Amino acid sequence: MFTKNSKEDSQPVVPKVPAPPSLLSTDLVVTGDLVTDGEIQIDGQVIGDIQADVLIIGETADVNGEVSADTVRVHGRITGQIKARSVSLAKSAHVLGDILHENLAIEQGAFLEGHCRRIEGGKKDSDGPINLLLKGASKSKVDPPKKPQTETASS
């Protein structure tokens, strides 16, 4: 007749405590992909892709690979694509590759060779603004319709 509430059977949810940031020092060379849900600061060399929540590329860092994070701050060198909600390039940054971002800040003196493309939060990649740009570009190449000659013939 009486039953226990299902809320009593479930275990209490423990809030996630953020871990301290991971540090890769200047004398460290990593070959392979790095994946973390937390913050990572790289001062050494990474050859591979990096996926993190917050990524800080130090002035002595050299990264060769694709970077995907929520927030990226670059003070060193990156060769590869950066995809993040917020990207900040310091004056000592040297980036060779494309940047896909929602927010982008570039300090005077930073080096960037690549394309920057704004991505909208919550949209799929296939719905990105580049598709609209390509459609608009194809329309602009089409010759505009000619006006009817009847107006000029009546005078």
N, C-alpha and C positions, 0 to 999 in steps of 0.2 A: 504494500500500500504506500509506504514511504520510500522514496529513492533519494540517493545522494545527488546533489547538483553536480553537473559535469565540471563546473569551475573548481570544485574542491579536488577533483582527481588530477587536474593538470598541474604541472610544476610551475612555481612562480618564475616570471621572466626576470632575469638578472640583467641590468643595463650593461651595455658593452663599455668597458673602460678602455680609452685609447692607449695604445702602446707608445712608448717613447720612440722618437724617430730613429730610423736605422741610418748608420753612417758608413760610407765606403771611403776609406782614407786615400790619400794621394799615391801611396805606394801599392795600391791594390789594382789588379787587372782581372776583370770578370769577363769570361767568354760564355755567353748563354743568356737566356731571358730572365728578367727579374719581375716578380709579381708580388704585390703587397696591397693590403687594404688600408695601410697606414701611410705615414710620411717617410720619405727616404731622401737623404742628401748624398750626392755623389761628388767626390773630389778626385777620384781616380779615373780609370779607363774602363768603359763597358762596351763590349762588342756583342750586341744583341738587343732585343726589344725590351722596353720597360713599361710596366703597367702599375700605377700607384694612385692613391688618392691625392697626395701632395708630393710633388717632386721638385727638389732644388738641385740644380746643376751648378756646382761651385766653379770658381774661376780657374782652377787647375784641372777640371774634369774634361774628358773627351769621350763622347758617346757616339757610337756608330750603330744606328738602328732606329726603329719606330718607337715613338714615345706616346703613351696614352695615359692621361691623368685628368683629375678634376681641376687641379691648379698646378701650373708649371712656372717656375722662376728660373731663368737661364742667366748665368754669369760666365759660363765657359763655352765649350764647343759642342755642337750637335750636328751630326750628318745624318739626316733622315727626317721623316715626317713627324710633326708634332700635332696631336689631336687632344684638345683640352677645352674645358669650359672657360678658363681664365689663363692667359699666357702673358708673361711679363719678361721682356728682354732688357737686361741691364746694359750699361754702356760697354762692358767688357764682353758681351755675348757675341758669338760667331756661329750663325745658323746657316747650314746649307740644306735646304729642303722646304717643303710646303708646311704651312701652318693652318690648321682648321680650328676655329675658335669661336666663342661667343663674345668674349672680351679680350682685347689685345692692347698692350701698352709697350711702347718701344722707346727707350731712352736715347737721347742724342749720343751718337758714337757707336751704337750697336750695329753689327753687320748682319744683314739678312739677304740671302740669295735664294729666292723661291717665291712661290705664290702664297698669298694670304687669302683665305676664304672664310667668311663668317658662316657659322652654322647656327640654326635656331634650336633652342632647347626643346626637347619633346618631339621633334620631327624625326622621321626616318631618313637615312642617307639618300634614299631614292627620291625623297621629296625636297631635296636641298635646292638652294637658289641657283645652282649651276645649271639645272635642268631648265629653269625658266629663262636663264640668260641665253642658253643655246636656242631655245624656241624663238626668243625675241631676235636673236642674231639672224636666224634663217628668214624671218619675216622682213628684216631690213634689207636683205639682199634681193628680194623680189621687187621688180619694177613697180612703181606706184601706178594705179589705174589712170589711164589717160582720160581727160575731160572730153565730153562729146563735142564734135565739131559743129553741131547745129547752132550753137550760140554765136560763133564767129561768122557763120555763113549768112546770117540774116542782115548784117550791116552792109 
